[in-house]
């Protein structure tokens, strides 16, 4: 309950002649929404919002204008993808590089080792192109002809050298295309045995027959021990 003061002043009397005041008891309903309180709440809210807006503006004004913009996390990169690095050819594809300059010529002896570490000396003793079959029932396929490489293998190691030499022979043309052993015998001489088991100091000699397309000009011959699976390879450049 709020006590308010009121005066009963007759009309026309000056203020000094007014009688005493009497108090009245005024009851205020708390449920009534008084306009003054609502206005004060609105003014207070407006002041708070204005203060926050000013503070945010001040923070932005203090930022370095020369600083680069930072992309939001998760934004997609606009950088161009890097160039793809070309890979190397894997072994076993049937194409090998031509014999480089300085490779021994036919007739030279090259020393290599097999996977077991047995050292052998290999010599390209002879080269025949074209090579003629010694059997009328066994000839090259149409559009192809035979060539033959005579190899001598000497075991220079201290253990037995066991191999199938013909499987490790490859003839290369000017483009580096490789051609491998073919079954056949020629009039040039006996073939290299299908398998050899050479004790230290022993040797094997024979021709390995290879079929190549007509018009092919072989450039080099290579021999890899262990049927072509050893890490070391002997190479010769064919002399004209």
Secondary structure by P-SEA (a helix, b strand, c coil): cbbbbbbbcccccccccccbbbbbbbbbccccccaaaaaaaaaaaaaaaaaaaaaaaaaaaacccccccccccccccccccccbbbbccccccccccccccccccccbbbbbbcccbbbbbbbccccccccccccccccccccbbbbbbbbbbbbcccccccccccccbbbbccccbbbbbbbbcccccccccccccccccccccbbbbbbbcccccccbbbbbcccccccbbbbbbbcc
